[in-house]
Amino acid sequence: MIKNWKQLTDLRNVNRQSVAMRMEEVGEHLFDFEIMVCAGTGCLSSKSNDFVAAVKEELAKNDMTDKVNIVRTGCFGLCAQGPIVIVYPDGVFYHQVKSKDAKKIVSQHLIKGEYVEKLLYHDHKTKEVVNKLMDTPFYHKQKRIALDNCGRIDPEKISDYIAFDGYQALAKVVNDYTADDIIKILEISGLRGRGGGGFPTFRKWAFAKASVSNQKYVICNADEGDPGAFMDRSVLEGNPHAVLEAMAIAGFTIGANQGYIYVRAEYPTAVERLEIAIEQARALGLLGRNIFGSGFDFDIDLRLGAGAFVCGEETALLESIEGRRGEPRPKPPFPAVKGLFGQPTIVNNVETYANIPKIILEGPEWFASMGTEKSKGTKVFALGGKIENTGLVEIPLGTTLREIVEDIGGGIPDGKQFKAAQTGGPSGGCIPMQHYDIPIDYDNLIEIGSMMGSGGLIVMDEGNCMVDIAKFFLEFTVEESCGKCVPCRIGTKRLLEILDKITMGSATLEDLDKMEELCDHIKGNSLCGLGQTAPNPVLSTLRYFRDEYVAHVVDKRCPAGVCKHLIRYEIQPDKCTGCTACARNCPVAAINGEVKKVHEIDQKICIKCGVCYDTCRFDAINIV
């Protein structure tokens, strides 16, 4: 039980001996080697746990169990190369490691002191070997704050978090600062909410502090539902104590003694590590009653969501915690005045909280020195789509889209060209090539018809149909609408029906006008942010790729060759070798021809699934 700040600092100094290798400190180490293994969801799905088991078996065979510390850590970020393993004290990293590689790493690296060449990372552009993870081009323009401890600590050991200054910010707050001091620090830092709207954090906390009540609440919104987004999940899996510490700081600031983390049940690893972290913090007196002997009480409980996208909206989330169906409430009153159980409540997302301990320790000016004039600090993005380096990136706000795609993401695979990037998920919009050099921040994205959102960033090349992209996101919104208000419930369905007509080649130019009018009505009359932003993917693609819509409507063709009602597959006689691969794989037997003779596709039977196109090794099939 930690009773005061001095005891926390003493414990930190003791615990630093066990993480000295990771801190790259010279001196006595408790182990000869330390093996860091990514245990984020992505690498777990690639069987990183099997690798851990195999390493333990090899260490036991070589009588080295007591000499090597194995740490299952959070996401390193470079997910495309996972599972990732780092071996200290050298800090060399291996990528795409399998359980069968454990024997080689132990026998060659740990025993002989020789790196395992085939597992070393080769830069895909220069082909040069990069031994250390942070020396890869993927990290050169990143700045890790929210993700700082992900890949550096064991998230299931509070001692690791404390060794890296964990809970020092909370101790500093309850001992040295007033609530007004914290609000002023947040104001100077310029921290804005990282969950979508970018509302100034200090202002939300100030509203809740000013509200008079005997009971107030602090909520962490971990209901991450955007397709392709996994930023919050990775923070919870790799650095859960940062969120707990920040929520306690928020409780101290607004006068709350109870917090809730609303996390979707589809995140079992995150839920498990949060449960462990909460119990560990309680056991040391860092949550509960009389924290640091200051008289301040604060505790945290979990509430699991069932996966409804609308519960990412703060008032729908509150309804869900209270045991009702997740539907948004009219605003005002805002949660800071009347929130959970009718009491003043602040709701921030995971990434917002993860920044706060660092801001307290490093100072608000340090945080404000990064970013742009109105968007300070860093932002975490889940980088996916047509990109070499899929994964998590944390960049200073103001970094251009080109830098993210080409310098960090490694560019578009197969020599193809950048076409657009979707930010903000179903609530966001598409950024075209003409804005490739736009500095990414809250205001710039809104100005060009997109938004930051929670941080999904999907890259597209010329093989993507922008009409189909708009349809994909709108289908998601229609499915996830709670149905409470008519503009969202009915309007989005009518919008989707028009998009269906366009992709089937049965729409008219008048339908495009109707679609824009309907978008404006939905945006202006929906009850919550889900409906108000649902038309954004449609409006942004209409704005920048109207020629594709016109091609679908007037020419009855899909320029990208995606919309199957507007394309057909044809075999080029001069390239067909008669290998029969296409015929053997066609699910409806639409391809005819003898061995070593030119084949033909029966267009009346063909279902345009594209299997033949993907199967042909001779580029003999064209999309027309």
C-alpha positions as CSV (number, residue, x, y, z in Angstrom):
1,M,0.0,0.0,0.0
2,I,1.5,3.3,-1.1
3,K,0.6,6.0,1.4
4,N,2.6,9.0,0.1
5,W,4.5,10.4,-2.8
6,K,7.9,9.4,-1.3
7,Q,6.9,5.7,-1.2
8,L,5.8,5.9,-4.8
9,T,9.2,7.4,-5.8
10,D,11.1,4.8,-3.8
11,L,9.1,2.0,-5.5
12,R,9.8,3.6,-8.9
13,N,13.6,3.6,-8.3
14,V,13.5,0.0,-7.2
15,N,11.4,-1.1,-10.1
16,R,13.7,0.6,-12.6
17,Q,16.3,-2.1,-12.0
18,S,14.0,-4.6,-13.8
19,V,13.5,-2.4,-16.8
20,A,17.0,-1.0,-17.1
21,M,17.6,-2.8,-20.4
22,R,14.5,-1.2,-22.0
23,M,15.6,2.2,-20.7
24,E,19.0,1.4,-22.3
25,E,20.8,2.2,-19.0
26,V,24.2,0.7,-18.3
27,G,25.0,-1.0,-15.1
28,E,23.7,-4.1,-13.3
29,H,20.9,-5.9,-14.9
30,L,18.7,-8.5,-13.3
31,F,18.8,-10.7,-16.4
32,D,21.3,-11.4,-19.2
33,F,18.7,-10.9,-21.8
34,E,15.2,-9.5,-22.2
35,I,12.8,-10.6,-25.0
36,M,9.9,-8.2,-25.7
37,V,7.1,-9.9,-27.6
38,C,4.1,-8.0,-29.0
39,A,0.9,-9.2,-27.3
40,G,-1.5,-6.8,-28.9
41,T,-4.5,-8.3,-30.6
42,G,-3.0,-8.2,-34.1
43,C,0.1,-10.1,-33.1
44,L,-1.9,-12.5,-30.8
45,S,-3.9,-13.4,-33.8
46,S,-0.6,-14.2,-35.6
47,K,0.2,-16.6,-32.7
48,S,2.8,-14.6,-30.8
49,N,1.7,-16.5,-27.7
50,D,2.9,-19.7,-29.5
51,F,6.2,-18.1,-29.9
52,V,6.5,-17.3,-26.2
53,A,5.7,-20.9,-25.3
54,A,8.3,-22.1,-27.8
55,V,11.0,-19.7,-26.4
56,K,10.3,-20.9,-22.9
57,E,10.7,-24.5,-24.0
58,E,14.0,-23.7,-25.7
59,L,15.3,-21.7,-22.7
60,A,14.5,-24.7,-20.4
61,K,16.4,-27.0,-22.7
62,N,19.4,-24.8,-22.5
63,D,19.2,-24.1,-18.7
64,M,18.7,-20.4,-19.4
65,T,15.2,-19.8,-17.9
66,D,16.6,-17.7,-15.0
67,K,18.8,-15.7,-17.4
68,V,16.2,-14.4,-19.8
69,N,13.2,-12.2,-19.0
70,I,10.3,-12.6,-21.4
71,V,7.9,-9.6,-21.5
72,R,4.5,-9.8,-23.3
73,T,4.0,-6.1,-24.2
74,G,1.6,-3.9,-26.1
75,C,1.4,-2.9,-29.8
76,F,4.7,-1.6,-31.3
77,G,2.8,0.0,-34.1
78,L,4.4,-1.6,-37.2
79,C,1.6,-4.2,-37.4
80,A,2.3,-5.1,-41.0
81,Q,5.6,-6.8,-39.8
82,G,4.1,-8.6,-36.8
83,P,4.6,-10.5,-34.7
84,I,7.5,-8.3,-33.6
85,V,10.1,-9.4,-31.1
86,I,12.9,-7.3,-29.6
87,V,15.9,-8.8,-27.9
88,Y,17.8,-6.7,-25.3
89,P,20.4,-5.6,-24.4
90,D,21.2,-5.1,-28.1
91,G,17.7,-3.9,-28.9
92,V,17.7,-5.8,-32.2
93,F,14.2,-6.5,-33.5
94,Y,12.9,-9.5,-35.5
95,H,9.8,-9.4,-37.6
96,Q,7.1,-11.8,-38.7
97,V,8.4,-14.3,-36.2
98,K,6.9,-17.7,-35.8
99,S,7.1,-20.3,-33.1
100,K,9.6,-22.4,-35.2
101,D,12.0,-19.4,-35.0
102,A,12.4,-19.7,-31.3
103,K,15.1,-22.3,-31.5
104,K,17.2,-20.2,-33.8
105,I,16.9,-17.1,-31.7
106,V,17.9,-18.9,-28.5
107,S,20.7,-21.0,-30.0
108,Q,22.2,-18.4,-32.4
109,H,21.4,-15.0,-30.8
110,L,21.3,-15.7,-27.1
111,I,24.0,-18.4,-27.0
112,K,26.3,-17.5,-29.8
113,G,25.7,-13.8,-30.0
114,E,24.9,-13.8,-33.7
115,Y,21.8,-12.2,-35.1
116,V,19.3,-14.3,-37.0
117,E,19.7,-12.8,-40.5
118,K,16.5,-14.0,-42.1
119,L,14.3,-12.4,-39.3
120,L,16.0,-9.0,-39.5
121,Y,14.0,-6.2,-41.1
122,H,15.0,-5.1,-44.6
123,D,13.7,-1.6,-45.7
124,H,11.5,-2.3,-48.7
125,K,12.8,0.7,-50.6
126,T,16.6,0.7,-49.8
127,K,16.7,-3.1,-49.0
128,E,19.1,-2.2,-46.2
129,V,19.0,-4.1,-42.9
130,V,17.6,-2.1,-39.9
131,N,18.5,-3.7,-36.6
132,K,16.5,-1.4,-34.2
133,L,12.8,-0.9,-34.5
134,M,12.9,2.9,-33.9
135,D,15.5,3.2,-36.7
136,T,13.0,2.1,-39.4
137,P,11.6,4.9,-41.6
138,F,8.2,4.0,-40.1
139,Y,9.1,5.8,-36.9
140,H,11.3,8.7,-38.2
141,K,8.5,11.3,-38.3
142,Q,6.5,9.9,-35.4
143,K,6.3,11.2,-31.8
144,R,4.9,8.7,-29.3
145,I,3.0,10.2,-26.3
146,A,-0.3,8.4,-26.0
147,L,1.5,5.3,-27.3
148,D,4.7,5.9,-25.3
149,N,4.6,2.8,-23.1
150,C,3.0,0.5,-25.7
151,G,5.8,-1.9,-26.6
152,R,7.9,-0.8,-23.6
153,I,6.2,-2.2,-20.5
154,D,4.3,-5.3,-19.5
155,P,0.8,-4.0,-19.3
156,E,-0.1,-6.6,-16.7
157,K,2.5,-5.4,-14.2
158,I,1.9,-2.2,-12.4
159,S,5.6,-2.2,-11.4
160,D,6.6,-1.7,-15.0
161,Y,4.3,1.3,-15.3
162,I,5.6,2.8,-12.1
163,A,9.2,2.3,-13.2
164,F,8.5,4.6,-16.2
165,D,7.2,7.4,-13.9
166,G,3.7,5.9,-13.6
167,Y,1.3,7.6,-11.1
168,Q,3.9,10.4,-10.6
169,A,1.5,12.8,-12.3
170,L,-1.4,11.8,-10.0
171,A,0.9,12.3,-6.9
172,K,2.0,15.7,-8.2
173,V,-1.6,16.7,-8.8
174,V,-3.0,15.8,-5.3
175,N,0.0,17.1,-3.5
176,D,0.9,20.3,-5.4
177,Y,-2.0,21.5,-7.5
178,T,-5.6,22.8,-7.1
179,A,-8.4,21.9,-9.5
180,D,-8.0,25.3,-11.1
181,D,-4.3,24.7,-11.6
182,I,-5.1,21.5,-13.6
183,I,-7.7,23.3,-15.8
184,K,-5.1,26.0,-16.5
185,I,-2.5,23.5,-17.4
186,L,-4.9,21.8,-19.9
187,E,-5.8,25.2,-21.4
188,I,-2.1,26.1,-21.9
189,S,-1.4,22.7,-23.4
190,G,-4.2,23.1,-26.0
191,L,-5.3,19.5,-25.7
192,R,-8.5,18.8,-27.6
193,G,-10.7,15.8,-27.4
194,R,-9.3,12.9,-29.5
195,G,-12.6,11.2,-29.9
196,G,-13.9,13.1,-33.0
197,G,-15.1,16.6,-32.4
198,G,-11.9,18.1,-31.0
199,F,-13.7,20.0,-28.2
200,P,-11.1,21.7,-25.9
201,T,-10.6,19.4,-22.9
202,F,-10.0,22.2,-20.4
203,R,-13.4,23.7,-21.2
204,K,-15.3,20.4,-20.7
205,W,-13.6,19.9,-17.3
206,A,-14.2,23.5,-16.3
207,F,-18.0,23.1,-17.0
208,A,-18.2,20.0,-14.9
209,K,-16.1,21.5,-12.1
210,A,-18.4,24.6,-12.0
211,S,-21.6,22.4,-11.8
212,V,-22.8,22.0,-8.2
213,S,-23.6,18.5,-7.1
214,N,-22.8,16.0,-4.3
215,Q,-22.0,13.4,-6.9
216,K,-20.1,13.7,-10.2
217,Y,-18.7,11.1,-12.6
218,V,-15.7,10.6,-14.9
219,I,-16.3,8.5,-18.0
220,C,-13.8,7.0,-20.4
221,N,-15.4,6.3,-23.8
222,A,-13.6,3.2,-25.1
223,D,-16.5,2.3,-27.5
224,E,-14.3,2.4,-30.6
225,G,-16.5,1.4,-33.5
226,D,-15.1,3.0,-36.7
227,P,-14.2,0.3,-39.4
228,G,-10.5,-0.2,-39.3
229,A,-9.9,1.8,-36.2
230,F,-8.0,0.2,-33.3
231,M,-6.2,3.1,-31.6
232,D,-8.0,3.0,-28.2
233,R,-7.9,-0.8,-28.1
234,S,-4.1,-0.7,-28.4
235,V,-3.7,1.9,-25.7
236,L,-5.9,-0.1,-23.3
237,E,-4.0,-3.3,-24.2
238,G,-0.5,-1.8,-23.9
239,N,-0.8,1.1,-21.4
240,P,-4.0,0.7,-19.3
241,H,-2.6,2.4,-16.2
242,A,-2.2,5.7,-18.1
243,V,-5.9,5.9,-18.6
244,L,-6.6,5.0,-14.9
245,E,-4.2,7.6,-13.7
246,A,-5.7,10.3,-16.0
247,M,-9.2,9.5,-14.9
248,A,-8.2,9.9,-11.3
249,I,-6.7,13.3,-12.2
250,A,-10.0,14.2,-13.8
251,G,-11.9,13.1,-10.7
252,F,-9.7,15.3,-8.5
253,T,-10.2,18.3,-10.9
254,I,-14.0,18.2,-11.2
255,G,-14.7,16.8,-7.7
256,A,-15.8,13.3,-8.7
257,N,-15.1,10.1,-6.7
258,Q,-16.3,7.5,-9.3
259,G,-15.3,6.7,-12.8
260,Y,-16.5,4.2,-15.4
261,I,-14.7,2.9,-18.5
262,Y,-17.2,1.9,-21.2
263,V,-15.5,-0.6,-23.4
264,R,-16.9,-2.9,-26.0
265,A,-17.0,-6.6,-25.1
266,E,-15.4,-7.4,-28.5
267,Y,-12.1,-6.3,-26.9
268,P,-11.5,-9.2,-24.6
269,T,-7.7,-8.6,-24.3
270,A,-8.3,-4.9,-23.4
271,V,-11.0,-5.8,-20.9
272,E,-8.8,-8.4,-19.2
273,R,-5.9,-6.0,-18.9
274,L,-8.1,-3.3,-17.6
275,E,-9.4,-5.6,-14.9
276,I,-5.9,-6.6,-13.9
277,A,-4.8,-2.9,-13.9
278,I,-7.7,-1.8,-11.7
279,E,-7.1,-4.5,-9.2
280,Q,-3.4,-3.7,-9.0
281,A,-4.0,0.0,-8.6
282,R,-6.5,-0.7,-5.8
283,A,-4.1,-3.0,-4.0
284,L,-1.4,-0.3,-3.9
285,G,-3.9,2.4,-2.8
286,L,-3.7,4.3,-6.1
287,L,-7.4,3.9,-6.6
288,G,-9.9,3.8,-3.7
289,R,-10.0,5.9,-0.5
290,N,-7.6,8.5,0.7
291,I,-5.2,8.4,-2.3
292,F,-1.6,9.4,-1.2
293,G,-3.0,10.3,2.2
294,S,-4.6,13.4,0.6
295,G,-8.3,12.7,1.6
296,F,-9.1,12.3,-2.1
297,D,-11.3,9.2,-2.9
298,F,-11.6,7.8,-6.5
299,D,-12.5,4.4,-7.9
300,I,-13.1,3.0,-11.4
301,D,-15.4,0.3,-12.6
302,L,-15.9,-1.3,-16.1
303,R,-19.1,-1.3,-18.1
304,L,-19.1,-3.5,-21.2
305,G,-20.9,-2.4,-24.4
306,A,-22.6,-4.8,-26.8
307,G,-21.0,-3.2,-29.9
308,A,-23.6,-0.6,-30.9
309,F,-21.8,2.1,-32.9
310,V,-24.2,4.8,-31.7
311,C,-23.0,4.2,-28.1
312,G,-19.8,6.0,-29.1
313,E,-22.0,9.1,-28.9
314,E,-21.6,10.3,-25.3
315,T,-25.3,10.6,-24.3
316,A,-26.1,7.2,-25.9
317,L,-23.2,5.8,-23.9
318,L,-24.7,7.3,-20.7
319,E,-28.0,5.7,-21.5
320,S,-26.3,2.4,-21.9
321,I,-24.5,2.6,-18.6
322,E,-27.8,3.4,-16.9
323,G,-29.2,0.2,-18.2
324,R,-31.3,1.5,-21.1
325,R,-31.1,1.1,-24.8
326,G,-28.3,3.2,-26.2
327,E,-30.0,6.1,-27.8
328,P,-28.8,9.8,-27.9
329,R,-30.4,12.4,-25.7
330,P,-31.2,15.9,-26.9
331,K,-28.6,18.5,-26.0
332,P,-28.6,20.8,-24.0
333,P,-28.3,20.0,-21.2
334,F,-24.8,18.7,-21.8
335,P,-23.3,15.9,-19.7
336,A,-21.0,18.3,-17.9
337,V,-24.2,19.8,-16.4
338,K,-26.6,16.8,-16.4
339,G,-25.0,13.5,-17.4
340,L,-24.8,10.0,-15.8
341,F,-27.8,9.5,-13.5
342,G,-28.6,13.2,-13.9
343,Q,-25.3,14.3,-12.3
344,P,-22.4,16.4,-13.8
345,T,-20.2,14.1,-15.9
346,I,-17.2,14.4,-18.2
347,V,-16.8,12.0,-21.1
348,N,-13.4,11.7,-22.8
349,N,-12.0,9.0,-25.0
350,V,-9.0,6.8,-24.3
351,E,-6.4,8.7,-26.3
352,T,-7.4,12.0,-24.7
353,Y,-6.8,10.6,-21.2
354,A,-3.5,8.9,-22.3
355,N,-2.0,12.3,-23.0
356,I,-2.8,13.8,-19.6
357,P,-0.1,12.2,-17.3
358,K,2.6,13.3,-19.7
359,I,1.3,16.8,-19.9
360,I,1.3,17.1,-16.1
361,L,4.9,15.7,-15.9
362,E,6.5,17.4,-18.9
363,G,4.6,20.6,-18.7
364,P,1.8,22.1,-20.9
365,E,4.3,24.2,-22.9
366,W,6.1,21.0,-24.0
367,F,2.9,19.6,-25.3
368,A,1.9,22.9,-27.0
369,S,5.2,23.1,-28.7
370,M,4.0,20.3,-31.0
371,G,1.3,20.6,-33.6
372,T,-0.3,23.7,-35.2
373,E,-1.7,26.9,-33.8
374,K,-5.1,25.5,-33.1
375,S,-4.3,21.8,-32.9
376,K,-1.6,21.0,-30.4
377,G,0.2,17.8,-29.6
378,T,0.0,14.5,-31.5
379,K,-2.7,12.3,-33.0
380,V,-2.8,8.5,-33.2
381,F,-4.0,7.1,-36.5
382,A,-4.8,3.5,-37.5
383,L,-3.2,3.4,-40.9
384,G,-4.7,0.9,-43.3
385,G,-5.9,0.2,-46.8
386,K,-3.6,0.3,-49.9
387,I,-0.4,1.0,-47.9
388,E,2.9,-0.9,-47.3
389,N,3.1,-0.3,-43.6
390,T,-0.3,-0.8,-42.0
391,G,-0.4,-0.2,-38.3
392,L,-0.6,2.5,-35.6
393,V,1.1,5.8,-36.1
394,E,1.3,8.8,-33.8
395,I,2.3,12.0,-35.5
396,P,2.6,15.6,-34.5
397,L,-0.5,17.4,-35.7
398,G,0.4,19.4,-38.8
399,T,2.2,16.5,-40.5
400,T,1.1,16.3,-44.1
401,L,-1.0,13.5,-45.6
402,R,1.9,12.9,-48.1
403,E,4.3,12.4,-45.2
404,I,2.0,9.9,-43.5
405,V,1.4,7.9,-46.6
406,E,4.9,7.9,-48.2
407,D,7.4,8.5,-45.5
408,I,5.7,6.6,-42.6
409,G,3.4,4.3,-44.5
410,G,6.0,3.4,-47.1
411,G,3.8,4.4,-50.0
412,I,1.3,2.5,-52.2
413,P,2.1,-1.1,-53.0
414,D,2.7,-2.5,-56.5
415,G,3.7,0.8,-58.0
416,K,0.1,2.2,-58.0
417,Q,-0.8,5.8,-57.5
418,F,-2.5,7.5,-54.5
419,K,-6.1,8.4,-55.1
420,A,-7.6,9.3,-51.8
421,A,-7.6,8.8,-48.1
422,Q,-10.6,8.4,-45.9
423,T,-10.3,9.9,-42.4
424,G,-12.9,9.9,-39.7
425,G,-14.5,6.6,-40.7
426,P,-18.3,6.7,-41.4
427,S,-18.4,10.2,-40.1
428,G,-15.5,11.5,-42.2
429,G,-14.8,12.2,-45.8
430,C,-12.3,11.5,-48.5
431,I,-9.2,13.6,-49.1
432,P,-8.2,13.6,-52.8
433,M,-4.8,14.0,-54.4
434,Q,-5.2,17.7,-54.8
435,H,-5.0,18.0,-50.9
436,Y,-2.1,15.4,-50.6
437,D,0.1,18.1,-49.0
438,I,-2.5,19.4,-46.5
439,P,-1.2,19.6,-42.9
440,I,-3.4,17.2,-40.9
441,D,-5.2,19.0,-38.1
442,Y,-8.8,19.5,-36.9
443,D,-9.6,22.7,-38.8
444,N,-7.9,21.8,-42.1
445,L,-9.8,18.5,-42.4
446,I,-13.2,20.1,-41.7
447,E,-12.4,22.8,-44.3
448,I,-11.9,20.3,-47.0
449,G,-15.0,18.3,-46.1
450,S,-13.5,15.6,-43.9
451,M,-12.9,15.3,-40.1
452,M,-10.4,13.9,-37.7
453,G,-12.8,11.5,-36.1
454,S,-11.2,9.0,-33.7
455,G,-8.3,8.4,-36.0
456,G,-9.0,5.9,-38.8
457,L,-7.0,6.6,-42.0
458,I,-7.8,4.4,-44.9
459,V,-5.6,4.9,-48.0
460,M,-6.9,4.2,-51.5
461,D,-5.4,3.8,-55.0
462,E,-6.8,3.9,-58.5
463,G,-8.3,0.5,-58.0
464,N,-10.9,1.9,-55.6
465,C,-14.3,3.1,-56.8
466,M,-15.3,6.2,-54.8
467,V,-19.0,5.6,-55.3
468,D,-18.5,2.1,-53.8
469,I,-16.5,3.7,-50.9
470,A,-19.4,6.1,-50.1
471,K,-21.8,3.2,-50.3
472,F,-19.7,1.0,-48.0
473,F,-19.6,3.7,-45.2
474,L,-23.3,4.5,-45.7
475,E,-24.3,0.8,-45.4
476,F,-22.4,0.8,-42.1
477,T,-24.3,3.9,-40.9
478,V,-27.7,2.5,-41.9
479,E,-27.0,-0.7,-40.0
480,E,-25.8,1.2,-36.9
481,S,-28.5,3.9,-36.7
482,C,-30.4,3.6,-33.5
483,G,-33.6,4.6,-35.3
484,K,-34.7,7.2,-32.8
485,C,-34.9,10.2,-35.2
486,V,-36.5,10.1,-38.6
487,P,-33.8,12.0,-40.6
488,C,-31.2,9.4,-39.7
489,R,-33.5,6.3,-39.7
490,I,-35.2,7.0,-43.0
491,G,-33.0,9.5,-44.7
492,T,-29.9,7.3,-44.7
493,K,-31.9,4.4,-46.1
494,R,-33.2,6.6,-49.0
495,L,-29.6,7.8,-49.5
496,L,-28.4,4.3,-49.7
497,E,-31.1,3.4,-52.2
498,I,-29.9,6.1,-54.6
499,L,-26.3,4.9,-54.3
500,D,-27.5,1.4,-55.1
501,K,-29.2,2.7,-58.2
502,I,-26.0,4.5,-59.2
503,T,-23.8,1.4,-58.8
504,M,-26.3,-0.7,-60.8
505,G,-26.4,1.8,-63.7
506,S,-30.1,2.7,-63.3
507,A,-29.8,6.2,-61.9
508,T,-30.2,9.5,-63.6
509,L,-28.5,12.9,-63.2
510,E,-31.5,14.1,-61.3
511,D,-30.7,11.4,-58.6
512,L,-27.4,13.2,-58.0
513,D,-29.3,16.4,-57.2
514,K,-31.8,14.5,-55.0
515,M,-28.9,12.9,-53.2
516,E,-27.2,16.2,-52.3
517,E,-30.5,17.7,-51.1
518,L,-31.1,14.7,-48.9
519,C,-27.6,14.9,-47.5
520,D,-28.2,18.5,-46.4
521,H,-31.5,17.5,-44.8
522,I,-30.0,14.6,-42.8
523,K,-27.1,16.8,-41.6
524,G,-29.3,19.6,-40.5
525,N,-32.0,17.7,-38.7
526,S,-30.6,14.5,-37.2
527,L,-30.6,14.3,-33.4
528,C,-27.0,13.2,-32.8
529,G,-23.5,13.2,-34.4
530,L,-24.1,9.8,-36.1
531,G,-26.8,11.2,-38.3
532,Q,-25.3,14.7,-38.6
533,T,-22.1,13.3,-40.1
534,A,-23.5,10.2,-41.9
535,P,-23.7,12.1,-45.3
536,N,-20.0,13.2,-45.1
537,P,-18.6,10.3,-47.2
538,V,-21.2,10.9,-49.9
539,L,-20.7,14.7,-50.0
540,S,-16.9,14.5,-50.0
541,T,-16.8,12.0,-52.9
542,L,-19.4,14.0,-54.8
543,R,-17.3,17.1,-54.3
544,Y,-14.0,15.6,-55.4
545,F,-14.9,12.7,-57.6
546,R,-18.1,13.8,-59.3
547,D,-16.8,12.6,-62.6
548,E,-17.0,9.0,-61.3
549,Y,-20.6,9.5,-60.3
550,V,-21.4,10.9,-63.8
551,A,-19.6,7.9,-65.4
552,H,-21.8,5.5,-63.5
553,V,-24.9,7.4,-64.3
554,V,-24.4,8.6,-67.9
555,D,-21.9,6.1,-69.4
556,K,-23.1,3.2,-67.3
557,R,-19.5,2.2,-66.4
558,C,-17.4,2.0,-63.3
559,P,-14.0,3.6,-64.1
560,A,-12.3,1.6,-61.3
561,G,-13.8,-1.7,-62.5
562,V,-15.4,-2.4,-59.1
563,C,-19.2,-2.2,-59.4
564,K,-20.0,-5.6,-60.8
565,H,-23.3,-4.6,-62.6
566,L,-21.2,-2.2,-64.7
567,I,-18.3,-4.4,-65.7
568,R,-17.7,-7.7,-67.4
569,Y,-14.7,-10.0,-67.5
570,E,-13.2,-10.9,-70.9
571,I,-10.3,-13.3,-71.8
572,Q,-7.6,-12.0,-74.2
573,P,-7.0,-14.7,-76.8
574,D,-3.4,-13.6,-77.4
575,K,-2.5,-14.1,-73.7
576,C,-4.6,-17.1,-72.8
577,T,-2.5,-20.3,-72.5
578,G,-5.4,-22.7,-71.9
579,C,-4.0,-23.6,-68.4
580,T,-7.7,-24.1,-67.2
581,A,-7.0,-22.4,-63.9
582,C,-9.8,-19.9,-64.4
583,A,-12.3,-22.6,-65.4
584,R,-11.3,-24.9,-62.5
585,N,-11.9,-22.1,-60.0
586,C,-15.0,-20.5,-61.4
587,P,-17.8,-21.1,-58.9
588,V,-20.6,-21.2,-61.5
589,A,-18.8,-23.0,-64.4
590,A,-19.1,-19.9,-66.6
591,I,-15.7,-20.5,-68.4
592,N,-15.4,-23.0,-71.3
593,G,-12.4,-24.3,-73.2
594,E,-10.1,-27.2,-73.7
595,V,-6.6,-27.6,-72.3
596,K,-4.0,-25.5,-74.1
597,K,-6.7,-23.7,-76.1
598,V,-8.2,-20.3,-75.7
599,H,-11.0,-20.1,-73.1
600,E,-14.2,-18.0,-73.2
601,I,-16.5,-16.6,-70.6
602,D,-20.2,-17.1,-70.9
603,Q,-21.5,-13.6,-70.0
604,K,-25.0,-15.0,-69.3
605,I,-23.8,-17.2,-66.5
606,C,-20.9,-15.1,-65.2
607,I,-21.7,-13.6,-61.7
608,K,-18.7,-11.2,-61.9
609,C,-17.1,-12.5,-58.7
610,G,-13.6,-11.8,-60.0
611,V,-12.2,-15.2,-59.1
612,C,-10.9,-15.8,-62.7
613,Y,-9.2,-12.4,-62.6
614,D,-7.4,-13.2,-59.4
615,T,-6.5,-16.7,-60.4
616,C,-5.0,-16.0,-63.9
617,R,-1.2,-16.0,-63.8
618,F,-0.8,-14.7,-67.3
619,D,-2.8,-11.4,-67.1
620,A,-5.1,-12.8,-69.8
621,I,-8.3,-11.5,-68.2
622,N,-9.5,-7.9,-68.6
623,I,-12.1,-6.0,-66.6
624,V,-14.1,-4.2,-69.3
